[in-house]
């Protein structure tokens, strides 16, 4: 599995294959309502796959077909302060300051701080929403002042 350090965009060839595969898989998933058995053609192995896993695979193929990088992280995964800082695109000292201010929950194991990946992503989502709100406020103010033409 790729780590957050090595997330790459899919190549054009991978995008094309993902697009073709997604269309086929999406059509099949619409007809399913329970776990299903799939066969690996090259080895003739048959495995039962939960329907939710097939839907997740479909989402992965769709994102790849759009050229988006993909990373799958179990939700209960803890990350280091360095990884969390990288996800939030800030310095590690700044992240530590935010942790100590209580902006993001964390646990301390010995001298090391660990943060749940989902908490980091929730904070990132909140920050994006706040940024968007401020941008809208600035645009409205510019319109009120006659600086911004809509």
C-alpha positions in Angstrom: 0.0 0.0 0.0 1.3 3.5 -0.8 2.1 5.7 2.1 1.3 9.3 2.4 4.9 10.0 1.4 4.6 8.4 -2.0 1.2 9.2 -3.4 1.3 9.6 -7.1 -1.2 10.5 -9.8 -2.2 7.6 -12.0 -0.6 7.5 -15.5 -2.7 8.1 -18.6 -2.6 4.4 -19.3 -3.9 3.6 -15.8 -6.6 6.3 -16.2 -7.8 4.7 -19.4 -7.9 1.2 -17.9 -9.6 2.5 -14.8 -12.2 4.3 -16.9 -13.0 1.2 -18.9 -13.0 -1.0 -15.8 -15.2 1.4 -13.8 -17.9 1.5 -16.4 -18.1 -2.3 -16.5 -18.0 -2.7 -12.7 -20.6 0.1 -12.1 -23.0 -1.7 -14.4 -22.5 -5.0 -12.5 -22.7 -3.4 -9.0 -26.2 -1.9 -9.9 -27.5 -5.5 -10.4 -26.0 -6.8 -7.1 -27.6 -6.7 -3.7 -25.4 -9.0 -1.6 -21.8 -10.2 -1.4 -20.7 -11.8 -4.6 -18.1 -14.3 -5.8 -15.6 -13.1 -8.4 -13.1 -15.2 -10.4 -9.5 -14.2 -11.1 -9.2 -15.2 -14.7 -5.4 -15.8 -14.7 -5.5 -18.2 -11.8 -9.1 -19.5 -11.9 -9.3 -18.6 -8.1 -12.7 -17.7 -6.9 -13.2 -15.4 -3.9 -16.2 -13.9 -2.2 -16.1 -10.1 -1.9 -18.4 -8.0 0.3 -20.6 -5.7 -1.8 -19.3 -2.7 0.1 -15.7 -3.6 -0.9 -16.8 -3.8 -4.6 -18.4 -0.4 -4.2 -15.2 1.0 -2.7 -13.2 -0.6 -5.5 -15.6 1.2 -7.9 -14.9 4.5 -6.2 -11.2 3.9 -6.5 -11.5 3.2 -10.2 -13.6 6.3 -10.8 -11.1 8.5 -9.0 -8.2 6.9 -10.9 -10.0 7.4 -14.2 -10.2 11.1 -13.3 -6.5 11.3 -12.6 -6.8 11.7 -8.9 -4.2 10.1 -6.6 -5.6 7.4 -4.3 -4.6 6.5 -0.7 -6.5 4.1 1.5 -6.0 4.5 5.3 -7.9 2.6 7.9 -9.9 5.1 9.9 -8.4 4.1 13.3 -4.9 4.7 12.1 -2.7 6.9 14.3 -0.2 9.2 12.6 2.9 10.9 13.8 3.1 14.7 14.2 5.4 14.8 11.1 2.8 13.0 9.0 -0.1 15.1 10.4 1.9 18.2 9.6 2.5 17.0 6.1 -1.2 16.3 5.6 -2.2 19.7 6.9 0.7 21.4 4.9 2.1 23.1 8.0 5.3 22.8 10.0 5.6 20.2 12.7 6.2 22.9 15.4 3.1 24.7 14.3 1.1 21.4 14.5 2.5 20.7 18.0 1.4 24.1 19.0 -2.2 23.4 17.7 -2.2 20.1 19.6 -1.1 21.7 22.8 -3.8 24.4 22.3 -6.4 21.6 22.0 -7.4 22.3 18.4 -6.8 18.6 17.5 -7.1 15.7 19.9 -4.1 13.5 20.4 -2.6 10.9 22.8 0.9 10.9 24.1 2.8 7.6 24.2 6.0 8.3 26.2 7.4 11.4 24.6 5.6 10.9 21.3 2.3 12.4 20.3 -0.1 10.4 18.1 -3.1 11.7 16.3 -6.0 9.8 14.8 -5.9 10.2 11.0 -9.7 10.9 11.0 -9.1 13.7 13.5 -6.5 15.3 11.2 -8.8 15.0 8.2 -11.7 16.5 10.3 -9.6 19.5 11.3 -8.5 19.9 7.6 -12.2 19.9 6.5 -13.1 22.5 9.2 -10.2 24.7 8.1 -11.3 24.5 4.4 -14.9 25.4 5.4 -13.6 28.3 7.5 -11.4 29.5 4.6 -14.4 29.3 2.2 -16.5 31.3 4.6 -13.9 34.0 4.9 -13.5 34.2 1.1 -17.3 34.7 0.7 -17.3 37.4 3.3 -14.4 39.2 1.5 -16.2 38.9 -1.8 -19.4 40.3 -0.3 -17.5 43.2 1.3 -15.8 44.0 -2.0 -19.2 44.0 -3.7 -20.6 46.3 -1.1 -17.7 48.7 -1.7 -18.1 48.4 -5.4 -14.7 46.9 -5.9 -15.9 43.5 -7.1 -18.1 43.2 -10.2 -20.3 40.1 -10.1 
